[in-house]
Amino acid sequence: MRNEHAFFQFRKKGYKKEGVALTTPSLHPLLQDNANAIKIASIFITISEQNIIKKSQCQVNSAMLTLLQSS
């Protein structure tokens, strides 16, 4: 709510939105919880992507080993 109020104050004075960083020292607790949940989710997504990459690398290595042994 504080950000919206500050933004409207800037609009009244004729400032452009671009180049004006409207930040508050802290977020509302619910917004902070959402931000934390998003951050945690992105970490889990990154970890699962890394696991998928490792599994596919293992599959490629296994296939290469099989091909080398059969030739």
N, CA, C and O of each residue as an XYZ file, in Angstrom:
284
protein
N       0.824     -1.185      0.000
C       0.000      0.000      0.000
C       0.871      1.252      0.000
O       0.541      2.247     -0.645
N       1.988      1.196      0.730
C       2.877      2.346      0.792
C       3.463      2.667     -0.584
O       3.586      3.832     -0.960
N       3.824      1.616     -1.330
C       4.372      1.817     -2.667
C       3.367      2.486     -3.585
O       3.719      3.393     -4.339
N       2.106      2.038     -3.524
C       1.073      2.637     -4.368
C       0.908      4.108     -4.038
O       0.800      4.940     -4.939
N       0.888      4.436     -2.765
C       0.731      5.830     -2.347
C       1.899      6.666     -2.862
O       1.702      7.763     -3.385
N       3.106      6.146     -2.711
C       4.287      6.875     -3.181
C       4.243      7.044     -4.690
O       4.604      8.100     -5.210
N       3.801      6.004     -5.401
C       3.723      6.091     -6.857
C       2.747      7.179     -7.277
O       3.039      7.959     -8.184
N       1.586      7.239     -6.624
C       0.611      8.269     -6.986
C       1.121      9.662     -6.639
O       0.814     10.620     -7.347
N       1.884      9.791     -5.576
C       2.477     11.086     -5.251
C       3.436     11.517     -6.352
O       3.456     12.685     -6.740
N       4.232     10.574     -6.855
C       5.146     10.894     -7.946
C       4.374     11.278     -9.200
O       4.773     12.194     -9.919
N       3.268     10.582     -9.467
C       2.473     10.883    -10.659
C       1.884     12.293    -10.567
O       1.845     13.021    -11.559
N       1.431     12.668     -9.385
C       0.850     14.004     -9.206
C       1.878     15.089     -9.491
O       1.555     16.132    -10.059
N       3.118     14.833     -9.093
C       4.164     15.836     -9.268
C       4.734     15.829    -10.682
O       5.563     16.675    -11.017
N       4.301     14.885    -11.515
C       4.747     14.854    -12.895
C       5.997     14.052    -13.150
O       6.555     14.124    -14.245
N       6.459     13.288    -12.173
C       7.632     12.450    -12.404
C       7.250     11.262    -13.274
O       6.120     10.777    -13.227
N       8.196     10.808    -14.059
C       7.974      9.605    -14.852
C       8.180      8.386    -13.958
O       8.922      8.427    -12.977
N       7.502      7.301    -14.327
C       7.675      6.066    -13.565
C       9.071      5.491    -13.799
O       9.681      4.947    -12.879
N       9.582      5.610    -15.039
C      10.898      5.065    -15.354
C      11.963      5.816    -14.564
O      11.901      7.037    -14.417
N      12.919      5.082    -14.069
C      14.042      5.697    -13.378
C      13.771      6.029    -11.925
O      14.674      6.474    -11.217
N      12.554      5.824    -11.469
C      12.235      6.101    -10.068
C      12.028      4.765     -9.371
O      11.054      4.061     -9.634
N      12.935      4.431     -8.499
C      12.825      3.171     -7.768
C      12.018      3.414     -6.506
O      12.437      4.155     -5.617
N      10.869      2.789     -6.439
C      10.030      2.925     -5.253
C      10.240      1.688     -4.392
O       9.690      0.622     -4.671
N      11.015      1.837     -3.380
C      11.282      0.694     -2.505
C      10.908      1.066     -1.085
O      10.931      2.235     -0.701
N      10.571      0.065     -0.328
C      10.286      0.257      1.088
C      11.314     -0.555      1.859
O      11.843     -1.535      1.333
N      11.602     -0.172      3.081
C      12.595     -0.910      3.860
C      12.242     -2.384      4.037
O      13.124     -3.242      4.061
N      10.953     -2.669      4.160
C      10.553     -4.069      4.320
C       9.209     -4.276      3.649
O       8.419     -3.346      3.487
N       8.972     -5.520      3.265
C       7.703     -5.859      2.640
C       6.662     -6.154      3.709
O       6.994     -6.448      4.857
N       5.399     -6.071      3.313
C       4.308     -6.517      4.168
C       4.557     -8.002      4.463
O       5.023     -8.727      3.585
N       4.256     -8.462      5.673
C       4.553     -9.862      6.033
C       4.007    -10.891      5.043
O       4.683    -11.878      4.755
N       2.795    -10.680      4.514
C       2.250    -11.642      3.552
C       3.052    -11.633      2.255
O       3.296    -12.683      1.660
N       3.458    -10.446      1.825
C       4.278    -10.357      0.616
C       5.642    -10.988      0.848
O       6.193    -11.635     -0.043
N       6.184    -10.800      2.040
C       7.482    -11.402      2.362
C       7.377    -12.918      2.337
O       8.275    -13.599      1.840
N       6.265    -13.457      2.881
C       6.051    -14.904      2.843
C       5.984    -15.404      1.405
O       6.572    -16.432      1.069
N       5.257    -14.662      0.551
C       5.158    -15.055     -0.857
C       6.520    -14.998     -1.533
O       6.872    -15.889     -2.307
N       7.284    -13.955     -1.243
C       8.617    -13.818     -1.837
C       9.515    -14.971     -1.399
O      10.269    -15.517     -2.204
N       9.433    -15.334     -0.132
C      10.232    -16.458      0.375
C       9.810    -17.769     -0.281
O      10.656    -18.589     -0.639
N       8.496    -17.966     -0.438
C       7.996    -19.194     -1.067
C       8.461    -19.281     -2.518
O       8.838    -20.355     -2.989
N       8.434    -18.156     -3.222
C       8.893    -18.134     -4.616
C      10.380    -18.442     -4.681
O      10.829    -19.192     -5.549
N      11.139    -17.864     -3.765
C      12.588    -18.107     -3.751
C      12.879    -19.584     -3.487
O      13.731    -20.178     -4.148
N      12.174    -20.172     -2.524
C      12.369    -21.588     -2.198
C      11.976    -22.456     -3.389
O      12.680    -23.409     -3.724
N      10.850    -22.129     -4.031
C      10.407    -22.905     -5.193
C      11.427    -22.833     -6.320
O      11.690    -23.837     -6.982
N      11.999    -21.660     -6.541
C      12.983    -21.535     -7.624
C      14.241    -22.339     -7.315
O      14.874    -22.880     -8.222
N      14.602    -22.415     -6.040
C      15.762    -23.238     -5.656
C      15.468    -24.710     -5.925
O      16.318    -25.427     -6.454
N      14.253    -25.169     -5.559
C      13.898    -26.563     -5.803
C      13.843    -26.869     -7.297
O      14.249    -27.950     -7.723
N      13.345    -25.929     -8.093
C      13.298    -26.131     -9.545
C      14.713    -26.262    -10.092
O      14.986    -27.129    -10.922
N      15.608    -25.402     -9.626
C      17.001    -25.465    -10.081
C      17.636    -26.796     -9.712
O      18.341    -27.397    -10.524
N      17.390    -27.260     -8.493
C      17.947    -28.543     -8.053
C      17.390    -29.678     -8.901
O      18.139    -30.567     -9.306
N      16.081    -29.663     -9.179
C      15.503    -30.750     -9.974
C      16.015    -30.701    -11.410
O      16.216    -31.747    -12.029
N      16.232    -29.488    -11.953
C      16.816    -29.384    -13.297
C      18.225    -29.974    -13.307
O      18.600    -30.676    -14.246
N      18.999    -29.690    -12.269
C      20.356    -30.239    -12.186
C      20.320    -31.760    -12.094
O      21.154    -32.444    -12.687
N      19.350    -32.286    -11.349
C      19.224    -33.743    -11.231
C      18.865    -34.369    -12.576
O      19.379    -35.432    -12.924
N      17.980    -33.710    -13.336
C      17.603    -34.220    -14.659
C      18.822    -34.229    -15.578
O      19.046    -35.191    -16.313
N      19.605    -33.156    -15.532
C      20.814    -33.082    -16.365
C      21.790    -34.192    -15.984
O      22.371    -34.838    -16.857
N      21.971    -34.414    -14.680
C      22.889    -35.478    -14.234
C      22.406    -36.849    -14.706
O      23.204    -37.675    -15.147
N      21.073    -37.089    -14.608
C      20.533    -38.377    -15.046
C      20.757    -38.572    -16.536
O      21.143    -39.658    -16.971
N      20.515    -37.515    -17.330
C      20.716    -37.677    -18.772
C      22.181    -37.865    -19.110
O      22.508    -38.599    -20.043
N      23.074    -37.215    -18.369
C      24.508    -37.427    -18.603
C      24.886    -38.869    -18.276
O      25.684    -39.482    -18.985
N      24.319    -39.402    -17.212
C      24.597    -40.795    -16.842
C      24.077    -41.745    -17.921
O      24.737    -42.729    -18.256
N      22.890    -41.448    -18.464
C      22.330    -42.292    -19.521
C      23.200    -42.246    -20.772
O      23.429    -43.273    -21.410
N      23.685    -41.055    -21.123
C      24.566    -40.918    -22.292
C      25.864    -41.677    -22.050
O      26.336    -42.396    -22.930
N      26.439    -41.522    -20.869
C      27.679    -42.237    -20.542
C      27.475    -43.747    -20.598
O      28.334    -44.480    -21.087
N      26.338    -44.201    -20.096
C      26.035    -45.632    -20.106
C      25.882    -46.132    -21.542
O      26.376    -47.206    -21.888
N      25.201    -45.354    -22.367
C      25.019    -45.742    -23.771
C      26.361    -45.769    -24.500
O      26.616    -46.668    -25.300
N      27.211    -44.790    -24.226
C      28.536    -44.759    -24.853
C      29.362    -45.966    -24.428
O      30.042    -46.580    -25.251
N      29.303    -46.302    -23.156
C      30.048    -47.454    -22.647
C      29.565    -48.738    -23.314
O      30.372    -49.591    -23.684
N      28.258    -48.874    -23.466
C      27.688    -50.052    -24.122
C      28.162    -50.139    -25.567
O      28.523    -51.215    -26.043
N      28.161    -49.004    -26.266
C      28.618    -48.987    -27.662
C      30.098    -49.343    -27.765
O      30.504    -50.092    -28.653
N      30.893    -48.805    -26.855
C      32.330    -49.090    -26.880
C      32.614    -50.564    -26.596
O      33.505    -51.163    -27.198
N      31.847    -51.135    -25.674
C      32.063    -52.542    -25.323
C      31.622    -53.471    -26.452
O      32.200    -54.541    -26.640
N      30.602    -53.063    -27.199
C      30.088    -53.936    -28.261
C      30.940    -53.877    -29.528
O      30.824    -54.751    -30.387
N      31.787    -52.868    -29.655
C      32.587    -52.772    -30.890
C      33.931    -53.429    -30.776
O      34.704    -53.423    -31.735
